[in-house]
Amino acid sequence: MAQEGLPVRIAASVLGVTESGYFAWRSRPPSARSVRHTWLTDVITAVHAASNGTYGYRRIHEELTSRHGIAVSRGTVQLLMRRAGIRGSLRGQAAPHPVPTTGAPDPNERAIRP
């Protein structure tokens, strides 16, 4: 907040927190969950890169649990991939077919009589 030029007192009152609570939060070390999520994101990125960007969250989860021995849920893998902007490739899906046009007029474009 200070880097953006906003006084801590004003920001704390707008957010409904105390100034001492803000400073305590700022000096607190990262939680175990955030440290693990950072580490897992690095591992997920490496596995995704090793698959040439083809693996989605299901395959990456399988890779992490079976080959790397990491206990992690599919939901966590999906969440971390979404946050990191990682997506698997969409192979084997057909492109949508164009809808054939008939000569009939569109019912939504008809003239409405008063």
Steps between C-alpha positions, in 0.01 A plus 500: 500500500782737580654436156180626339505818705197413711538566872468188714255667738251580220536161330457316828183691586355439151578128524370477854824378657724649763835653414677265738326205334623616159859533621482161673373342175771670296782371720358147530685225308314323218271219611583134446220474244627791290856361510372157391283651227801693367709184497220295339449765232868470407472119482175521297662746259796263454275198436288703257811617313635142488175392331545772236197678638258216433414379851193634675431488872396132501820375338716734703330374817570143393864587428545670837345219703637195320844606376597775741328360809339833591172480690278765344136513396378558146319811619823653627676423172211654309500811721874554472498446123218752463686756713820448301318521167599146398267303274530167326461476125163419349592216271244287324209739524321573179450854388139617511313445177334797334123509527344464157284790399157439359315753294243553776483843663614542857190507728671760721532741209134500394291814488272543801151623423342750735 
